[in-house]
Amino acid sequence: MGRTVKLMVCCGSGIATSTHVAAMVREYMEERRIPVTIETCSVQDLANRLTGCDMILSTTQVAFGTEIPVFSGVPLLIGVGEEEVLEAMAVKMKEISEG
């Protein structure tokens, strides 16, 4: 496979929710052999943590515009639509990785 994709996962505090969602994404991508590095942060810190970031997954609203693809993590929390979000992320990660 190609290069490792850097994913930033953010939530309100950058602790519990983002860590839980990051673990779900990591497992899904490992099963599909998609190389990804995942970091977590609070949504308030997000703008300062985007250097080298390829994708964002947020469980809350990202209040600024960015060229980086942003995915909603809410389906991963509520269990409705989680497969669709994970698959859409996998497709985008493959696209980025294979460049």
C-alpha positions, 0 to 999 in steps of 0.5 A: 500500500501507499503512504500512511494517512494522518487522521485527526479525531476531535471531540469537545474535550479531546479525551474520552469520546475522541479516544473511543472513536479513534479506537473504532476507526483504527480497528476498521482500517487495520482490518482493511490494511489501510495505513493510518496514524490517528491523533486525538484532540479537542475541537478547540485545539484542532486548528493548531494541530492540522500540520500534515493532517490528511483527514478530520473526524469530529464528534462536534461541529468544526467551526472553521473552513478547511480544505481537509476532508471532514467526517462526522463521528456522530454515527460512530457514537450512536451506532446509526450509519457507522458502517457508511461513515467508516466505509466512506473514510476508508475510500478516502484514505485509500485515495489519499494513500495511493495518491 
